[in-house]
Amino acid sequence: MNTEPNTPEILPILVATDPFLRKKARLVEQKDLEDVRKIIPIMFDTMYDANGIGLAAPQVGIGLRFFIMDLAKQEDEKEQYVILNPEIIEESEECSEAKEGCLSVPEQYSEVIRPEKIKLRYMDLDGKQQEIEAEELLARCIQHETDHLDGVLFIDHISSLKRNMIMRKVVKEQRKHR
């Protein structure tokens, strides 16, 4: 636990080689909400510290179906989302390709094709069902983070050749930091 005042507590982010990232997370139940509420601010601090825009619970070793996002362009603004038990209930037929990266696949990026628009059903921190329609970056981020909850990484959406190249780089980088 951090003892310095106003110093964010930062969680370790699991890297793609960790088998925990390949497990399907379980649904958040009412009994989990208090613990989830406590960890959310720490997850935001962790995500901001790593310069990310999204972070799923499995990435910090929590096997529950929730994630956070902040897509604000300015550091002094906040556009925070907390999504529990996400379920993509509609996807557009139109897809787009865009470069994606991931805090669990450090400093590696690749073009990924995803539906442009989605409709999401989820639970909020009060345990209430919500629905939102999303497009562009918001839709892409929701799909990316929801994949994490199913044990899927963005590199699973690219060719095996590109995926293997990225994973070799990740493993090489991990060896350097041991």
N, C-alpha and C positions, 0 to 999 in steps of 0.2 A: 504494500500500500504506500502511496506517495505521501510524504509528510510535509513537503513544501507547500505553502499557501498558493492557491490559484494555479498550480501546476497540473495540467491534465494527466490523468492516468491513461496509459497507452497499453493496449493489449497486443500480444504478438499475433501477426497475421500468418496463417498457414500458407505454405507454398505448394504449388501444383503437384509436387511429388508426394505430398502427404495423403495417405489413403482415406483419412477422415473426410476429405473434400469430395470423395466419390460415394459417400453414403447419402441415402435419402433422409432428409430431416423429418421429424414427426410434427404433427399439428400442435400449435400453441393452444392449450386449453385454458379455461378460466383460472384454474389453480396456478398457472404459470405467469399470469399477467403481472403480479407484483414484482417477481424476479426480472421479467422482461423490462418493466419500467425502470428498474434500478440500473440495468446494464446499458440501456439506450444512450444516456449521455456519455458513457465511457466509449461506446462504439463510435459516436459522432467524433469525439476527441481523437480516437484512433484513425478514423477515416480522414479527418482534416490533416492530421499529422503526416499521413502518407500521401497527401494531395489527391485523394480519390473523390469520386462523386457518388459511389455506392458501396455498401458493405453488407454482405449477408452473414447471418449468425454462424453458419458452418465455417466461414473463413477465420473466425476467432475461436473455433473449437466448441461451438454451442450447437447441438443437434436439434434445433427448433426451427420451424418454418416462419422466419421473419427476416426482414432486411430494412436498411435505412438508405436514404438518398438525400443529396442536396445538390441541385442543379444550378444554383445561383451563379451568375457570372462574376459578380463582385464579391470580394472577401468579406466586406462589411454587411452584405445582405445575407439573408438566410431563406432558403426555399426547401425546408426540411420535410421529408416524407418518412413515415414509419408505417410499414406494411406488414401485417401479420396474416398468415395463412392465405397467401395470394392464389388466385385462380383466374387464369386468363380465359374468359368466357366467349370472346369474339376476337378474330384476327382478320385484318383486311387481306384480300387476295394480292393487292399490290405490295411488293417487297422492295426494299432498297438495300444497297450495300454501303457500309461505312466502316471506318477503322475502329476497332475495339481493343481495349487493353484491360488489364485486371490486376488488382493488388496482389493476387495470389500467383500471378504469372508476371513478376516484376520486369518492367521496362521492355516488354515484348508486345507487339501490336500486329494485328492482321485484319484484313477486310472480312466482314461477316455479313451475310444476307439474312435479313429478318423482315417480318411483316411491318409495314409502315405505321399502321394504326392497330390499336388493341382496345378491348374493354376488359377491365379488371374488377373482380369482386374480391374483397379482402376484409379483414377485421381490423378495427382501430384499437388503440390502447385502452379504450373503455369497454372493449369486448363487443362493440356494435358492428354489424355488417355495413360495408360501404361499397360503392361502385364508382369508378372513374373511367373516362375515356381518355386515351393518351395517344399522342403521335410524336413523330420525330425523336429527339433525344430522350424524352420522358418514356416513350414506348420502348425504345431500344434498351434503356437502363432497366426498366421493369422486367423485360424479357431476360436480360443478362443475369440479373439478381435472382429471378425466379428459377432460372436454370441451376444456380448454385444449390438451391434447396432440394433439387432432384439429383444432385451429384454430377452435374454437367458443367463443364468449363467452356468458355468461348472457343477454345482451340478444338473442341469436339465438332465445331461447325465448319472447320476448314479442311483442306486436303490433308491426307496422312503425311505427305511429304513436308508440307509447311509445319504441321503439328510436330513432327519428329525434329525438325530443325529448331523450333522454338524450345521444345523440351530439352534438347541437348544443351542449348544456351543456359536454360534455367538450372540444370544440373551442374554445369561448369561453374556458374556464378555461385551456387550454394557451396561447392567445394572450396572456393576461394575464401569464403567467410567462416569456415570451420576452424 
